[in-house]
Amino acid sequence: MKHRHAQTGFTLIELMITVTLVGILLMIAVPSYQQSLIKGRRTDGQSALTQAMAEQERFFTENNTYQLPFNRASEQGFYNITAAACPGATITNCVLLTATPNPAQPAQVPDGNLTLNSRGQKLPADHW
């Protein structure tokens, strides 16, 4: 008498299909996750610019000029915030704040700089 044993485990085809499906899901999920990280970190830069501008406006109210030099890291450290006079203006008329991605955070580098001036102009517009 021959006894047939029930097969256990997976066939090679089943395993290949599973690996292929996991690969497809990763191809979709990883870029979306990276974009979510960039957007979240960009919010850190936007928040830091807004807070820094509020400080600059308070300083302007008391001193009739904006504060230079000005250099600090954002709260979470993803951006470095600096200040300069707006192009074609003096520091007593307009301040331009720039958030530069921290090079230690490689996911931010392709995102570029964010700027905000005392006239309310925010660039690049599609990042705000």
Z-matrix of the N, CA and C atoms (Angstrom, degrees):
N
C 1 1.432
C 2 1.509 1 110.97
N 3 1.299 2 113.26 1 132.25
C 4 1.464 3 118.57 2 176.41
C 5 1.529 4 108.92 3 -101.49
N 6 1.287 5 113.55 4 132.49
C 7 1.464 6 118.74 5 176.32
C 8 1.516 7 108.72 6 -103.56
N 9 1.293 8 115.32 7 130.18
C 10 1.463 9 119.04 8 175.56
C 11 1.514 10 108.77 9 -91.29
N 12 1.301 11 114.01 10 127.60
C 13 1.463 12 118.36 11 177.39
C 14 1.526 13 108.26 12 -92.25
N 15 1.303 14 115.80 13 140.29
C 16 1.464 15 119.94 14 177.52
C 17 1.521 16 108.94 15 -67.95
N 18 1.311 17 114.75 16 137.41
C 19 1.465 18 118.59 17 179.31
C 20 1.527 19 109.31 18 -73.37
N 21 1.288 20 115.19 19 140.46
C 22 1.458 21 120.07 20 175.74
C 23 1.513 22 107.84 21 -124.00
N 24 1.327 23 116.99 22 155.46
C 25 1.454 24 121.06 23 179.20
C 26 1.522 25 111.50 24 96.01
N 27 1.324 26 115.01 25 -168.36
C 28 1.447 27 121.71 26 -176.21
C 29 1.515 28 109.47 27 -116.13
N 30 1.295 29 115.12 28 150.98
C 31 1.461 30 118.90 29 173.71
C 32 1.521 31 108.20 30 -81.10
N 33 1.295 32 115.91 31 164.62
C 34 1.460 33 120.68 32 179.09
C 35 1.521 34 110.98 33 -62.69
N 36 1.313 35 117.61 34 -37.63
C 37 1.473 36 121.57 35 179.21
C 38 1.524 37 109.87 36 -63.43
N 39 1.309 38 118.26 37 -45.43
C 40 1.465 39 121.32 38 179.55
C 41 1.528 40 110.79 39 -61.42
N 42 1.306 41 115.65 40 -41.60
C 43 1.456 42 120.26 41 179.21
C 44 1.530 43 111.13 42 -65.19
N 45 1.328 44 117.63 43 -41.79
C 46 1.472 45 121.18 44 179.30
C 47 1.525 46 111.24 45 -65.43
N 48 1.315 47 117.80 46 -39.32
C 49 1.466 48 121.31 47 178.22
C 50 1.522 49 109.75 48 -64.45
N 51 1.308 50 117.74 49 -42.69
C 52 1.468 51 121.90 50 179.64
C 53 1.532 52 110.75 51 -63.31
N 54 1.314 53 117.16 52 -45.78
C 55 1.470 54 120.92 53 179.37
C 56 1.526 55 110.50 54 -63.02
N 57 1.324 56 117.45 55 -39.97
C 58 1.468 57 121.30 56 178.67
C 59 1.526 58 110.60 57 -63.83
N 60 1.317 59 117.54 58 -44.30
C 61 1.470 60 120.71 59 179.53
C 62 1.526 61 111.47 60 -63.90
N 63 1.309 62 117.07 61 -42.07
C 64 1.466 63 120.46 62 177.60
C 65 1.529 64 110.03 63 -62.69
N 66 1.321 65 117.26 64 -41.21
C 67 1.467 66 121.08 65 177.69
C 68 1.520 67 112.29 66 -61.33
N 69 1.326 68 116.98 67 -42.88
C 70 1.476 69 121.00 68 178.51
C 71 1.522 70 110.40 69 -63.68
N 72 1.328 71 116.68 70 -44.29
C 73 1.467 72 119.99 71 178.53
C 74 1.525 73 111.61 72 -61.10
N 75 1.328 74 117.25 73 -40.34
C 76 1.467 75 120.40 74 178.41
C 77 1.523 76 111.51 75 -66.15
N 78 1.332 77 116.82 76 -37.67
C 79 1.473 78 119.98 77 178.75
C 80 1.527 79 111.09 78 -62.31
N 81 1.307 80 116.70 79 -29.99
C 82 1.472 81 120.98 80 178.90
C 83 1.522 82 110.78 81 -84.77
N 84 1.328 83 117.16 82 -42.87
C 85 1.465 84 121.40 83 -171.93
C 86 1.521 85 113.90 84 -75.12
N 87 1.325 86 118.76 85 -40.60
C 88 1.464 87 120.98 86 -173.59
C 89 1.536 88 111.81 87 -63.40
N 90 1.331 89 120.85 88 -49.05
C 91 1.473 90 118.68 89 178.02
C 92 1.531 91 113.00 90 -61.44
N 93 1.323 92 117.32 91 -37.44
C 94 1.466 93 119.94 92 177.82
C 95 1.524 94 110.93 93 -63.87
N 96 1.312 95 115.87 94 -40.60
C 97 1.466 96 120.64 95 178.65
C 98 1.527 97 110.41 96 -64.54
N 99 1.328 98 116.93 97 -43.41
C 100 1.461 99 120.37 98 179.81
C 101 1.526 100 110.95 99 -63.54
N 102 1.330 101 117.88 100 -40.10
C 103 1.460 102 120.67 101 176.88
C 104 1.531 103 111.35 102 -64.36
N 105 1.323 104 116.50 103 -37.13
C 106 1.465 105 119.97 104 177.01
C 107 1.525 106 110.84 105 -64.52
N 108 1.322 107 117.09 106 -39.97
C 109 1.462 108 120.52 107 176.76
C 110 1.521 109 110.97 108 -61.43
N 111 1.323 110 116.57 109 -45.95
C 112 1.464 111 120.90 110 -178.99
C 113 1.521 112 110.13 111 -61.64
N 114 1.321 113 118.06 112 -45.01
C 115 1.468 114 121.02 113 179.59
C 116 1.523 115 111.10 114 -62.86
N 117 1.323 116 116.67 115 -41.24
C 118 1.462 117 120.09 116 178.62
C 119 1.518 118 112.00 117 -64.32
N 120 1.327 119 115.70 118 -41.07
C 121 1.460 120 119.14 119 178.94
C 122 1.518 121 111.26 120 -71.56
N 123 1.325 122 117.19 121 -32.88
C 124 1.458 123 120.58 122 176.82
C 125 1.527 124 109.89 123 -61.73
N 126 1.321 125 116.74 124 -35.54
C 127 1.461 126 121.01 125 177.44
C 128 1.526 127 110.59 126 -60.66
N 129 1.321 128 117.36 127 -35.09
C 130 1.465 129 121.62 128 175.83
C 131 1.528 130 109.84 129 -60.74
N 132 1.323 131 117.41 130 -43.63
C 133 1.464 132 121.22 131 178.72
C 134 1.519 133 112.31 132 -66.91
N 135 1.316 134 117.21 133 -42.10
C 136 1.464 135 121.00 134 179.06
C 137 1.522 136 110.90 135 -63.05
N 138 1.316 137 115.72 136 -43.85
C 139 1.460 138 120.47 137 179.07
C 140 1.530 139 110.94 138 -62.97
N 141 1.333 140 115.98 139 -42.93
C 142 1.471 141 119.88 140 179.56
C 143 1.523 142 111.08 141 -64.11
N 144 1.327 143 117.29 142 -39.62
C 145 1.471 144 120.00 143 178.01
C 146 1.524 145 111.09 144 -64.61
N 147 1.306 146 117.00 145 -42.77
C 148 1.463 147 120.99 146 -179.59
C 149 1.528 148 110.79 147 -63.68
N 150 1.330 149 116.95 148 -44.02
C 151 1.462 150 120.70 149 178.69
C 152 1.531 151 110.93 150 -65.04
N 153 1.334 152 116.35 151 -43.13
C 154 1.462 153 120.21 152 -179.88
C 155 1.529 154 110.88 153 -64.04
N 156 1.335 155 117.27 154 -37.86
C 157 1.464 156 120.19 155 178.89
C 158 1.522 157 110.32 156 -66.31
N 159 1.319 158 117.09 157 -38.21
C 160 1.471 159 119.75 158 177.09
C 161 1.532 160 109.93 159 -61.86
N 162 1.330 161 116.91 160 -41.31
C 163 1.468 162 120.27 161 177.11
C 164 1.525 163 110.99 162 -64.84
N 165 1.329 164 116.91 163 -41.65
C 166 1.467 165 120.90 164 178.76
C 167 1.527 166 110.81 165 -62.32
N 168 1.323 167 117.18 166 -40.89
C 169 1.471 168 120.40 167 179.87
C 170 1.529 169 111.22 168 -67.15
N 171 1.337 170 117.25 169 -38.45
C 172 1.473 171 119.27 170 175.73
C 173 1.528 172 110.20 171 -63.37
N 174 1.334 173 116.34 172 -43.33
C 175 1.462 174 120.75 173 178.55
C 176 1.532 175 110.01 174 -61.49
N 177 1.326 176 116.48 175 -42.41
C 178 1.465 177 121.02 176 179.72
C 179 1.532 178 111.27 177 -62.26
N 180 1.324 179 116.42 178 -40.24
C 181 1.462 180 120.83 179 179.61
C 182 1.523 181 111.38 180 -60.32
N 183 1.314 182 117.08 181 -37.39
C 184 1.462 183 121.59 182 -177.48
C 185 1.521 184 113.46 183 -86.64
N 186 1.362 185 118.58 184 -28.01
C 187 1.462 186 121.21 185 -171.32
C 188 1.521 187 115.64 186 -121.94
N 189 1.323 188 117.66 187 -2.15
C 190 1.464 189 122.68 188 -179.83
C 191 1.535 190 113.11 189 60.18
N 192 1.303 191 117.15 190 25.37
C 193 1.461 192 124.06 191 174.88
C 194 1.524 193 107.59 192 -157.88
N 195 1.305 194 115.59 193 160.55
C 196 1.458 195 119.61 194 176.63
C 197 1.525 196 109.45 195 -89.31
N 198 1.312 197 116.50 196 160.22
C 199 1.468 198 122.29 197 -172.77
C 200 1.530 199 111.91 198 -87.07
N 201 1.322 200 114.75 199 122.93
C 202 1.465 201 122.57 200 170.58
C 203 1.517 202 106.97 201 -133.03
N 204 1.262 203 123.11 202 146.39
C 205 1.457 204 126.27 203 -6.45
C 206 1.522 205 109.85 204 -74.05
N 207 1.303 206 115.29 205 157.06
C 208 1.461 207 121.97 206 -179.68
C 209 1.521 208 107.08 207 -142.49
N 210 1.315 209 116.39 208 120.43
C 211 1.456 210 120.52 209 -178.25
C 212 1.519 211 108.07 210 -156.12
N 213 1.316 212 116.24 211 124.37
C 214 1.468 213 120.05 212 177.87
C 215 1.514 214 110.16 213 -159.87
N 216 1.305 215 115.59 214 163.73
C 217 1.460 216 121.65 215 176.73
C 218 1.525 217 108.88 216 -92.00
N 219 1.311 218 116.05 217 151.37
C 220 1.459 219 120.05 218 175.05
C 221 1.529 220 108.72 219 -67.14
N 222 1.309 221 116.15 220 166.66
C 223 1.466 222 120.80 221 -174.74
C 224 1.520 223 112.67 222 -56.04
N 225 1.322 224 117.81 223 -42.32
C 226 1.458 225 120.41 224 -179.24
C 227 1.526 226 112.45 225 -93.36
N 228 1.326 227 116.93 226 -1.97
C 229 1.459 228 121.27 227 175.19
C 230 1.514 229 115.81 228 81.63
N 231 1.325 230 118.10 229 13.02
C 232 1.453 231 119.98 230 -179.60
C 233 1.532 232 112.71 231 -82.91
N 234 1.324 233 117.49 232 -18.96
C 235 1.467 234 122.39 233 -179.03
C 236 1.522 235 110.84 234 -134.45
N 237 1.322 236 115.27 235 153.77
C 238 1.462 237 122.72 236 171.20
C 239 1.526 238 106.79 237 -110.60
N 240 1.330 239 116.57 238 129.82
C 241 1.457 240 122.34 239 -176.29
C 242 1.529 241 109.16 240 -104.68
N 243 1.331 242 116.47 241 128.69
C 244 1.462 243 122.36 242 176.44
C 245 1.523 244 108.88 243 -130.13
N 246 1.338 245 115.25 244 161.30
C 247 1.466 246 120.91 245 179.82
C 248 1.517 247 109.62 246 -127.41
N 249 1.326 248 114.64 247 149.10
C 250 1.467 249 122.22 248 175.75
C 251 1.521 250 107.55 249 -154.86
N 252 1.315 251 115.76 250 165.49
C 253 1.460 252 119.63 251 174.24
C 254 1.527 253 108.61 252 -67.98
N 255 1.319 254 116.56 253 145.45
C 256 1.469 255 120.39 254 176.45
C 257 1.523 256 109.29 255 -62.33
N 258 1.325 257 118.09 256 148.87
C 259 1.467 258 120.19 257 177.06
C 260 1.535 259 110.61 258 -58.05
N 261 1.312 260 116.62 259 130.43
C 262 1.461 261 121.88 260 179.52
C 263 1.515 262 114.23 261 78.13
N 264 1.323 263 117.83 262 11.08
C 265 1.467 264 120.99 263 -179.91
C 266 1.523 265 108.53 264 -136.02
N 267 1.316 266 115.22 265 168.93
C 268 1.465 267 119.77 266 175.99
C 269 1.526 268 108.39 267 -101.34
N 270 1.315 269 115.47 268 166.20
C 271 1.455 270 120.06 269 -178.82
C 272 1.529 271 111.69 270 -66.81
N 273 1.332 272 117.42 271 -18.01
C 274 1.465 273 119.71 272 176.76
C 275 1.525 274 111.47 273 -80.68
N 276 1.350 275 117.59 274 -11.51
C 277 1.462 276 120.79 275 -179.27
C 278 1.527 277 113.91 276 -107.61
N 279 1.319 278 116.40 277 -35.37
C 280 1.461 279 119.08 278 -172.85
C 281 1.527 280 110.33 279 -157.99
N 282 1.317 281 116.35 280 139.17
C 283 1.459 282 121.37 281 175.92
C 284 1.530 283 108.52 282 -118.98
N 285 1.316 284 115.60 283 141.06
C 286 1.462 285 122.73 284 177.37
C 287 1.525 286 108.12 285 -115.93
N 288 1.323 287 116.27 286 118.10
C 289 1.456 288 121.49 287 177.10
C 290 1.522 289 108.64 288 -99.12
N 291 1.320 290 116.16 289 135.85
C 292 1.461 291 121.63 290 -179.64
C 293 1.523 292 109.35 291 -124.75
N 294 1.328 293 115.77 292 129.89
C 295 1.463 294 122.33 293 174.60
C 296 1.521 295 106.68 294 -104.38
N 297 1.323 296 115.39 295 112.34
C 298 1.463 297 121.85 296 -179.96
C 299 1.520 298 108.75 297 -102.96
N 300 1.344 299 117.75 298 130.39
C 301 1.466 300 119.11 299 179.83
C 302 1.527 301 111.69 300 -57.66
N 303 1.308 302 115.47 301 137.67
C 304 1.455 303 121.74 302 177.36
C 305 1.531 304 108.01 303 -69.71
N 306 1.334 305 118.12 304 122.83
C 307 1.463 306 119.85 305 -178.38
C 308 1.526 307 113.59 306 -62.22
N 309 1.315 308 117.16 307 -17.69
C 310 1.464 309 120.21 308 177.76
C 311 1.533 310 111.21 309 -74.86
N 312 1.315 311 116.51 310 -8.57
C 313 1.462 312 122.24 311 179.18
C 314 1.526 313 108.60 312 -113.04
N 315 1.328 314 118.89 313 82.43
C 316 1.455 315 121.35 314 -171.35
C 317 1.519 316 115.32 315 -59.51
N 318 1.316 317 118.79 316 -25.63
C 319 1.463 318 119.92 317 -179.95
C 320 1.521 319 111.56 318 -67.15
N 321 1.343 320 118.61 319 -19.17
C 322 1.452 321 121.66 320 -177.77
C 323 1.517 322 113.55 321 -90.47
N 324 1.302 323 118.13 322 -24.24
C 325 1.458 324 120.45 323 -172.82
C 326 1.526 325 113.22 324 -53.81
N 327 1.349 326 121.07 325 -44.17
C 328 1.453 327 118.80 326 -179.44
C 329 1.524 328 113.33 327 -67.77
N 330 1.313 329 116.52 328 -14.82
C 331 1.456 330 120.55 329 -176.58
C 332 1.524 331 112.61 330 -73.79
N 333 1.321 332 118.72 331 -27.02
C 334 1.458 333 121.55 332 177.79
C 335 1.520 334 113.74 333 82.37
N 336 1.341 335 114.43 334 -177.63
C 337 1.460 336 121.95 335 -177.08
C 338 1.520 337 111.51 336 -81.69
N 339 1.330 338 114.05 337 153.38
C 340 1.459 339 122.40 338 170.46
C 341 1.519 340 106.66 339 -115.06
N 342 1.326 341 117.24 340 140.41
C 343 1.462 342 119.53 341 177.45
C 344 1.527 343 110.52 342 -131.47
N 345 1.315 344 113.96 343 152.89
C 346 1.467 345 122.87 344 176.85
C 347 1.511 346 106.70 345 -146.96
N 348 1.339 347 116.87 346 130.06
C 349 1.463 348 117.99 347 176.79
C 350 1.522 349 110.37 348 -114.92
N 351 1.324 350 115.55 349 170.11
C 352 1.461 351 120.75 350 -175.47
C 353 1.524 352 112.35 351 -70.57
N 354 1.312 353 117.26 352 -6.34
C 355 1.470 354 121.55 353 174.39
C 356 1.523 355 111.35 354 -91.25
N 357 1.325 356 116.29 355 0.48
C 358 1.456 357 121.25 356 177.17
C 359 1.518 358 115.05 357 89.23
N 360 1.328 359 118.03 358 6.20
C 361 1.457 360 120.94 359 -179.45
C 362 1.529 361 109.44 360 -80.33
N 363 1.335 362 115.12 361 129.76
C 364 1.461 363 121.96 362 -178.55
C 365 1.528 364 108.23 363 -119.79
N 366 1.314 365 114.97 364 125.67
C 367 1.469 366 119.14 365 179.99
C 368 1.525 367 110.01 366 -132.46
N 369 1.299 368 119.70 367 152.36
C 370 1.452 369 126.29 368 -14.69
C 371 1.527 370 109.94 369 -68.32
N 372 1.307 371 116.06 370 141.32
C 373 1.468 372 122.12 371 -172.86
C 374 1.526 373 112.58 372 -59.56
N 375 1.318 374 117.39 373 -34.53
C 376 1.477 375 119.31 374 -177.65
C 377 1.524 376 112.85 375 -75.96
N 378 1.331 377 117.59 376 -4.86
C 379 1.463 378 121.09 377 177.06
C 380 1.525 379 111.82 378 -100.36
N 381 1.297 380 118.08 379 1.65
C 382 1.464 381 120.36 380 -179.81
C 383 1.489 382 109.78 381 -107.42
